[in-house]
């Protein structure tokens, strides 16, 4: 009975608070609308950033899965089928998949594309993103399943029952090994993906076992033919190595070597964090912006209603109850604003995710992880809660007597200094800003933050120099290569026919062609002279070799082998036109000097030096010395100069059958090269065209690849620029989006402050109008207030932005592919907009104020 009485007392005690909450909420509809908008925008930005962060992280992992070729945690090579069964029976193993490799498809149409011919079970195929979506995995001996991209290269229509012919060798280590040509019936296919490291051509178990049975002599260590592989999926992604070691220990298979999927490595987590860091930094900015406006709204509300809270205290309401009243109002606003903000934020995320992940195949997917909504809601609610703490404390501490004296000022009694000079409208407006200094500072900080960030992000993006970026990647409008030029597995074929005479002549005679260039190459074993050996030893110190061996042990071993045997692999490039002009620019000369006329005589050679920074100096360079005489393939040359390596002309696969050894690169004139190696065909063709003809040539090349040679590698300057823009779009979009949102929040804060300040001073304005101030004067005074806000904001924004851009952004973008330009362009655009708002908002508020007569406003409380 006593408990019931206690409960009833508590209910009666808090019932007035609930009633007041409801009535206050209905009364302050205009103020609530502004608050809901602020909470909605805050929740929306949190939801958008959470959606982007989660989606980018998931898409990055998905991209890594596809690049590694599978999404299981562990892969094992050279494992026996009975060992796979032992692993599958372990309680920590969720699933296993297995596959047997036969070889690589070597059809001419597939040159430059790695297509592995294998048998696999359904688990292995599904975890390798190669499970047929149409048809089924091969079951009969003559069946095969391939992806649509491979079928397109082979000229086969993706249709069940079509014939597919694959050419391959059992022994990849022997270039002269006999090729096998097998014809299969297409039993299944799936959509191909360009981001995978290799495509799969699935064949049946029967076909695989028959081939292996008749070729036992070919199966050997180091040969992929007959290699049995497995994938292991565990129940948990945590402690993969520890779990896998336990599995191998329990099954007695500790001698097996396994590889953990890169997507589950700590490095991958660090990469994902780096990619999503701008979103998390954006959340901090959103919290600051949300706090500034929501705090200002509730602080203004408390100031406007301070007399009301004072009367409540007079009637006996406690400090705790008043705080509960304010937090109750904020929670009601959250219940309206947060759900709407979450929905709008996720929808905005759906629009932005493809822009952020445009480099991914298919544009990436939008995450629907519950963390997005839970995290966003919690962050938004915490922002509101923290914003309300101080206003609630101020409302709870106010005394009834103080409350009756307070208006829109700071709430502290001050001595008024009387000024002798005449009071103008401008001075009155300035004095009004000082009535509540905290609110004025909050509004100005809110708007200034957005404008400064916008200026910084714009200046950072504007500093990027596309020309600097592209000059290291492409040196012509169009670069065409032999299909084997980038075949790092099979090797480059110096007698390939991709760049045939007909194609080259057509392109060189194309309308609008301004200049062209040719590159040939030959590779052979070269005997070094003693001076070159000394140069090598002088350049590669013990410290450098030790560091080299940590990330590329084979490179350090190749160096020692070259020094011991006095032999290295020489790659000679024959060049003319565009590539020769680029590589012999003064900025690319490392040592010596280039004389075009002397070089064209065919008596000189350029040595390609190491990839070092241009301001670095070394006691010697790891190439023949300038002025020394060297012999290349039986012909003597003098080293004219040493040049920096230029990726578009120096990069590429080693020649087919070339020994695995340290390489040295040399450049001679194209005519001299063709005289010495007349059978070698063109490796690369470079073409520059007029801007007006770029699209026309691109369309012609697209048609050529569609109709005649789908394997033709083409690199265009325009496509590389577009690719970079797609890759960096996320940072630009995010930076500008956050800045604009924060600037909008600042403007909303300014609107709210002006509206609330004017509404809360209705009675005061009525009094000064009753003693002689005209409507026009009152309007001018309010407009002056708005202009003061704008003037202070713009002054602070220009000063801070100038320092931030001139010092911070300049230091941030120094070096790399940037050219710093001091610019405050966003501020210049925003200046007239802010000034218009500063005049328009007070004017509209005044027009609304005019709806009430002076007498009505004097009677208002």
N, C-alpha and C positions, 0 to 999 in steps of 0.2 A: 504493500500500500504506500509506504514511504517513497519507494522507488518510482511509483507511478506519479506521485505528487511532484517528485523532483524532475521527472521528465516533462510534466506539464509546465512547471516553472521555467525550465529551459526553453520550451517551445514558445511560451509567452514572452520570454526575455528576448528571443531572436526574431519573433514574428514581426515587430515593427521594422527591423532592418530589411527583411524580405519585402515587405510592403513598400517601404521607401525606395528600395532598389527598382522595383517594377515601375513605380510612378515616376521616379527620376529618369528612368530609361525612356519612358513614353514622352516625357516633357522635353528632353534635350535631343530631339530627333536630328536637327541640323548638325549639332556637335557630334552626335553618334555616327552620322554618315561620314564625316571627315575621318573620325577615328577608325571606322570599319575599313574605309579605303586605305588608310595607312597600314593597318594590320594585314589587309588583303595583299597589298603590294609587298610587304615584308615576307609574308608566307609564300607568296608567288615566287619571289626571287630565291628564297631558300629551297623551295621545291624544284625550281628550274636548275639550280646549281647542284642539288643532290642528284637529280635525274641525269644531268650531264656527267657528273663525276662517276656515278655508278655505271652509266652506259658506256662511257669511254674506257673505264677499267675492264668491264666485261668484254667489250669489243677488242681491246688490246690483247687480252688473254686469248680470245677466239682467233685473232690474227696470228698470234704466236703458235697456237695449236696447228693452224693450217700451214704455217711456215715449217714447223718441225715435222708435220705430216701425220700427227696423231694426237688424241686427247687423253690417252691413258697416262697413268703416273710414271710407269716404268717400261722400258724396252730392253730386250735382250737379243744379242746376236749369237750365232753359232751355238744354238741350244738343240738338244735332241727331243723328239716328240714325247718320249716317256718322261723326260724331265719336266716338260710343260704340264703333264698330267699330275705330277707330284706337287708342283706349285699350285695348280688349280684346286687340289684337295686341302690346302692349308686354310684354317679358319679365318685368317686375316686377309685372304685374297677373295675379292668379290667376283672377279671374272678374268679369264685369260683368253687371248686370241693368238693364232699362229699362222705363219705364212712361209712359203718356200720360194726363193728367188731363182729364176732361170737366166735372165739377162736383160739387156737394154735394147729397145727397138731402134733399128738403124735405117729405117726407111728414109729416103732422100727428103720426103715431105716433112719428116719430123726432125730434120737437122736443127740443132740448137735447142731442142726440147727434150728433156729427159723423161722417157716413158719406160717404166719398169714392167717386165713381163713376169707375173707371179701367180701362184695359187694362194688363196687365203680362205679361212673360214669366215662365217658371217660376222663374228665378233671383231675380228681383225679389220675387216672391211668397213664396218660401221664406225669403229674408233679411228679409222684413217680417212674419214669423210668421203669414202669411195663406195658407198653401198648403193647399188642400182635403185633409182626411184621409179624407173620403168623397166619391167621385165624382172629377171632374177639373176643370182650368181651362177656362173657356169657349173653345169652338172654333167654334161656329156663331153666326150673327148674333143669334139670339134667346136665347142662353144667358147665364146669370149665376151667380156663386158668391159666397156671403155667409157670415158667421159666425153661430153659433146665437143669440147675444144679439140681433143685429139682426133675425134672422128672428122671434124671440120678440116683439120690439117691433112688428113688422109683422103679427103674428098668423098667421104662416106656419109650418106644421109642418116641421121639418128632415127633409125626405124628398125624394129625387131625383124630378124631374118636376113638383114643385109650381110654381104660377105666382107670380111676384113682381113687383109693380108699384112702380116708383120714379118719383118726381116731382122734377124738377130744372130749373134755369135755366142757360142758356149764359153769360149775363152777370150775374155776382154783384154787380157795381157798380150795377146798375139794379134797384131794388126792384120796378119796374113791368114788368120784362121778362116775356115770356110763359113760363109753365111748360110743360115737356115731360113727358108721362106715358108711360113705356115699360114694357111688360109682358114679362117674361123667363121662361124655363123654368129652374128651379134644376138646375144640372148638378153642383154640388159645394158642400160646406160644411165648416166646421171649428169647434172649440170657441172661443167668444168669450172675451175677457179684459178685465175692467173697467179694468185699469191702463193700457191703450194709449190714446194721445192721440186716435186716430181709428180708426174701423172702415173696412174696405174692401169695396166692392161691385165685384167684377171682372166686366168685360164683354169680349166678343170683339174681336179686331183688326178684323174686318170691320165690326162695328157702329161702332167708333170711327172708322175711316177714312171710312165713309159719312157720319157726322155732321160730321166735319171738312171733308169735301169740299163740303158744302152750306152751310157756315157760315164761310167764309174771312174774311168781313168782321167777324166777332166776335173773331177771334184778334188780340189786341193786347197790348202790354206792360202789366203790372199785372193782367191778367186770367188766372185759372188755366185757363180753357177752352183746350184744345189744348197746354198746357205739357208738354213732353217732359222727363222726368227720368231720372237714372241713378244706380246704386249701384256702387261699386268695392270689390272685396275684394282686398287685397294679400297677399303671402306672409308678411309679418311685421308685428307690431303696433308695432315700434319705429321711431322717427323717421318717423312717418306723413307729416307735412308735408314733410319733406325728400325723402322718396321720391316723394310726389305731385308736388312741384315739378319733380323730375327727369323724371317721366313726362310732364307737360305740356310741359316744355321739349323733350324728345326728339320729341314728336309735333307740335310747333308749335302747341299749343293753350293758350298762356300767357294768353290773354284770358278763359279760362273761370274762373268762381268756384266753389270747392268748400267743403264744410263737413265737418270731422272729427267723427265720432260722439262725443257727449259721454262715452260710456262709456270711451273711450280717452284722455280728457284727463287732465292731471296733477291737476286738481281732483277727478276721480273717484277717483284713487289716494289722494288725501288723505282723501276721505270714507270710502273703504273702510278706510283705516288707523285713522281715528277710530272707526268702528263696531267694529273688531276689537281696538282698543287694550285694552279690559278683559280680553280673552283673553290678550294678551301680558303684561299686568301680573299676571294670574292665574298665568301660567307662572313668573314670578319668585317668587310666593308659594308655589307648589307646589314649586319648587326648594328654597326655604328650609325648608319643612316636611319635604320628603323628606330633605334633608341632615341636619336635626336628628335624625330618628329613625334613619336608616341609620348615621349617624356614631355615635350612641349605642349602637346594637346592636353594631357592630364594636369600639367602645371598651370596652364591657362584656365582649365576647368575649375581647379581648386581655388585659384585667385578670383575667378568670376563668382563662385559660389561660397566664398569665405564667410560672408555674413550668414548664409544659410547654415553652414556648419557651426558657426558661433551660436545661433539660436538653438540648434540641436543640443549643443553642450549645455546651454542654459536650461533646457528641458530635461537634462539628466543623462544624455547619451555619453557613453564612455569613449576614450580614445580608441580602444580596441574595436568598438562597434563602428566608429567612423571609418577606420581603416578597412574593416570588413565591408562597409558600404562601397568604398572606392574600388576595392579588389573585386567585389561582386559585379560592379559595372564593367570592369575590364574583362572579367570572365565571360559575361554576356556578349560583349563585343567580339571576343575571341571565338565564341561558338558560331558567330555569323561569318567573321572575316577569314578565319583560318581554313575551314573546309573549302570555301570558294577559292581562296588563294592556292591551296594544294592542287585543286583540279586545274585551274588556269596555268599554274606553274608546270604541271606534268604535260599539259597540252602544248605549252610553249617549248618544253623540252623535246617533245616529239618533232617539232619544227626545226629546232636547232641541232639535234643530234646528227642528222645527215650532213649538215654543214661542218660539224666538228670532226666527223669520221668519214669525210668524203674520199679519203685515200683508200678506204677499205672496200673490198669487193661488195657490191650491193648497198654501200652507203652506211652499213652498220645497223644495229637493232637498238630499239629503245627499251631500257630496263623497266621492269615492273616490280622490282624488289620492294617488299614492305618497308625496308629501312628508309627508302625515299620519303614515304608518307609519314612514318613514325618520327624519323629524325627531323624532318621539316616542321612538323607540328610542334615538337618539343622545343626546337630552336626558336620558332616564332612565339610560342607561349612564354618562354623564358625572357625573350626580348621585351615583351609586353610587361611581364612581371617586374623585371628589373627597372623598366621605365617608370613604373608606378610607385616604386618604393619611396622615393623622396617626396613626391606630391602627397602620398598617403601619410607620411610622417609629418609633413607641414600641416596638413588638414587636422591631424589628430592633436597637434601641439597648440593650435591657435586657441586663445582665450576669448570668451564672449565679448569682453570690452574691446580688445584689439580688433576683433572681427568687424565690429560696427564702424570702426574708424578706417578700415582698409578698403582700398579700391583696386586699381590696376597696377599699383606701385609694387615695389619689392616687399612691402609688408613691414618695413622697419621705420620707426619714426626718425625723422631727420630735421635738423634746424634749417630753415629756409633763409637763404641769403637774398636780400632784396637788391635788385639791380636798378641803378638809376636811369640806365638808357631805356629808350623806348623799345617795347616788345613788338617784334615783327612776326608774321605768319611762319617764316622759315625758322626763326628762333624757337617759336612755340612747338613746331614740328620736331626740332632737334631735342627740345626738352622732353617731349613725349617719348622719344626713344630711350631716354635715361630713366624713365619711370620704372621700367622693369628691365634692368641691364642684363639679367640672366637670359630672359627670353630673347632679347635683341641679339646677344652673343650666340645663342643656340641657333637662331634662324640664319644668321650670317655664316656661322661655321658650317651649317648644313648645306647651304647653297655653294659656298666656297669649295668645300670638299669635292663635290661633283664636278665643278668647273676645272679644278686643278687636276683631278684624275683624268678627265677628258683630254686636257691639254697634254698631259704626260703620255698617255696611251697613243695619242695621235702622233706626237713627235717621235716616239719610239718606232711606230710603224712606218712613218715617213722617212726614217733614216735608212731603211733597207734599200740597197742598190742592186737592182735586178741584173745590171750589166756585170757587176763584180761577181755575182753568184753564178751567172751563166758562163762566164769566161773560163771557169775551171771545169765545166761540164760539157760544153759544146762550143765550137769555134765557127760554126756556119749555120745558116738557116736550116739546112738539111744535111744530115750525115747518114749515108747508106753503107752497110757493112756486109761482108760475106757472112753467110749464115753460121759458119763455124768459127767466126772471129771471137765469139764469147763462149765457145763450147769448152769449158774448163775440164770436162771429163774425157771426151773423145779427142780433143785437141783441134787446133786450127789446120785446115787443109789449104796449103799455099797454091793449089791448082784447082780451087773451087770455081764453079761457074755461076754463082749467084749474081755477081756484078758482070754480066756478059756484055759484049761489045754493043749489041743492039740497045740494051737498057741505058748504057753509059752515053752513047751517041744521042739517044732521044732526050735525055735529061740535059746534056750540055748544049743542045740546040733549042731547048725550051724557051719560049718567049719570056723575056724579062730576066734571064740569067745574067748576073753581073760578073761573077767570078767562080772558078772551080778549083779543085785540088785533088791530088791522087796520093794514095799511100799503098806501098807494096811491103812485103816483109819476107825474110828468109832467116832460118835459125840453124846453127851448126856448132860443133865443139871448137873452141878457140884456145890456142896456146898463148898464155900471157907472157909478156916480157918481164924481166926482173923489176924494172921500175914500177910497173903496174902492180906487181905483188907487194912491193914496199908501200905503195900508196894505199892498198887495201889494208895492210897491217897498221899503217899510221892512222887511218880513219876509224877502224873498228877497234876501240879500246876494250880491255877486259871487262870494264864496267858496262859498256854498251852491249857487249856480247852476252853478259850475264842477264841484263835486262831483256834482251831480245829473246833469249831462250825461255823466259818465263811465259811468254805468250805465243812464241813460234819456235819451238825447239828445232824443227827441220831447217829453218833459215840459218840458225847458228851452226848447225852441222854442215850445211852446204858451204858456208864460209870456210870452215876448217878444211873441208875436202878440197875446195878450190885452191887454198894456199898450199896444201900438201902436194897436190898433183900438178899445180901450175896450170890447170885447165878450168875453163868456165864455159858456159853456154852463151854464145854471142847471137843477139837478135839484131839484124840489120834492116833498117827501114829505108825504103826509097820514097822520097817525097818531092812534090812540087806544088806550086800554087798556094792555096789557103793554109794548109798545115805547116809548110816550110816558112811562110811569112810570119805565122803566129809564134812558132817555137824559136825563131831567131830575133824576136823583138828584144830591144835593149834590156827590158826588165827581166827577160828570161835567160840572159847570158850570165852564167855563173863564173866563168873564167875564160880569158882570151877575148877575141873580137871576131865578129862575123863580116866577111867580105863576100857579097853576093856574086860578083863577077868571077872572083877566084874560085869560089865554091862550085860554080857551074862548070868549071873545067873538068871535074871528076877526079881531081888529085887529092881532094881534102875530105875529111870526115868530121862530123860532130859527135862528141861523146855525150851521152845522157847521164847526168849526175844523180846524186841521191835526193830524196824528197826532204829537204831541210828548209828552215825558215831563211828568208833572204838576208836577214841581218845577222845570221849565225856565221861564225868563222871557224875553220878547222885547219890543222897543220897540213893536211893533204886531203885530196878527194879520191874516192875509191874507183877511179877510172884512169886510163892512160893520160899522161901529162900533156898539156898543150905544147905543140911543137914537136912532139915525139912521132916517130914513124912506126906504124903498125901494119900488119898483114891480115887481111880479111878474105878468106876463101881464095887464097892464092894471088891477091892483088894488093899492092902497097898503097897506103894512104898516109897523109900527114894530119894529125889532130889539130884542127883549126880552133876549136873552142869547146867548152863544156857548157851544156844548157840544162836548165831545170826541167824535170819531167812534167809534161803537159798531159793530163789524163786522157783527153779525147784522141790523142795520137800515140800515147805510150802504153795505154792499158789494153789488155786482151789476153786471150788464151795462148799458151805455149803451142808450138807447132806439133802436129801429129807425129808421135814416135820420138820426140825430142827427149834427150836424157834428163833425168831429174837432177839439176845442178843449179848453182848460182848463176844468175843472168846478168849480162852487160848489154846495154842497148846503144846502137850507133845509128847515125843518119847520114845518108848519101843522096845525091840528086837522083830523081826518078829515072832519067835517061841512062845514067850510069848503072843503076840497079838493073834495068831491063836488059842492058847489054850483057851483064854478068849472070843474071838469072832469067833468061828469056821465056822459060816455061811458067814462071810464077804469074798468077793472075792478080787482079786488083783486090786489095784487102778492104780499103775504105775509099769512098767517094764523097767529097765535100762540095756543096753547092750553095752559093748565095744568090738570092733573087730579089727583085724589086719588091717593096712592101705590097704593092698592088697585085702582085702575082703569087704571093705566099699561099693564099687560100686555093688558087687554081692548081698550083703544083701539089698541094696536099690532097686535093680531090683526085688528081691524076694518079698519085701514088696509092691512095686507098683503093681505087679501081683496079690498079695493076695487081695489088696484093689479093684482092677479091677474086680476080679472074685468072691470074697466071702464077703467082708465087706468094702464097700466104705466109711463107716463112721468112720473107725479106725483112731484115732488121732496119728500121728507119727511126732516126731520132731527129725531131724537129725542135728548133729553138722555141717556138710558140708553145708546143705541147709541154716542154719542160718548165716553162714559165707558169703555165696553167697548173701543172702538177705541184709546183712549189706553193702557189697560192692556195691550192686545196689543202696541202699539208699544214700550212701556217694560218689557215682561215680561223681556226678555233681561237688562237690567242688574240687575233684582231677583233673577232666578233665578241668574245667574252670581255675583253678590256673595254671596248666601246659601249657594249650593252650595260655593263655594270656602271660605267661613268654616267651614261644617259639616265639610267634608273635612279642613281643617287642624285643627279641634278634635278630630275623630276620630283624626287622626294623633297629636295630642298625647296623647289618652287611651291610644292604642296604645303610645306611647312610655312613658307612665307604667306601664302594665301590664307592658311588657317590662322596664322598670327594676326594678320591684318583684319580679317573678318571678325575674329573673336575680340580683338582689342577695340574695334569700332562698336560692336554690339554691346560689349560690357560697359561702354562709356556713353550709351544713349542719353542717360539722364544728365551726364556732365555736359554733353554737347547742347542739350536743350537749355541748360542753365546759361551757357555762354552766348547762345543765340538769343535768349530772353533779355540779355543786357546789351545787345547791339551787334553781335557778329552776324554777318549775312550768310546766306547759303553758299554764295560764291566763295567767300573767304574761308568758310569751313571746308568746302571741297578742296580748295587750293592747299589748305593746311594738311589735309589727309594725303593729297597727292605728293606733297613735299616729304611727308613721312616715308611713303613708298619709294620715292627717288633717293632719299637718304639711305634706305636699306640697299637699294641697287648700287648706289655710288660706293658705299663702304665695301659691299660684296665684290664689286668689280675691281676696286683698288687692291683689296687683299688678294684677289684671284690673280691679277696681273703681276703683283710683286712676288707672290709665292710661286706661281707658274714659271716666271722668268728664272727664278733661282733653281727650281726643280728641273726644268728643261735644260737650262744652260749649264748646270753643274751635274745633277744626278743622271739625266738621260744621256748627256754627252759622255760621261764616264761609262755608263752601261752599254752603249753601242759602239764603243771604241774598238777598232779592229774588225776582223771578219768581213762580212759582205755588206758593210754599211758605209754611208757617207752622211755625217751629221749635218742637219739643217736646223738652225734655230727658227722655230715657228710657234706662233700662238694663234693659229688660224681658227681653232674651235672657239676660243675666247672672242675673237673678232666677230664670229657668226652669232654667238650668244649675247653679245653686248646689246644690240638693238632689241632683241627678243626680251631680255630681262628688263630693259627700260620701258618697253611697251607694257609688260606685266605690272611694273611698278606704278604706272599711271592708271592703267585700266582697272585693276582690282580695287584700289581705293575709290575710284569714281563709281564703279558698280555698287560697292558697299554703301556709298553715300546716297545713291539713287534709291537703294532699298530702304535706307534710314528715313528718307523723305516721306515714305508712305504713312508714317506716324506724325501726328502734329506735336508741336512743342509741349502743349498741355498734357497730351497722353504720355509723352516720354518723361515729363516731370513727375507724374504719378507712379511711374514704374519703379519697382524695387530691384 
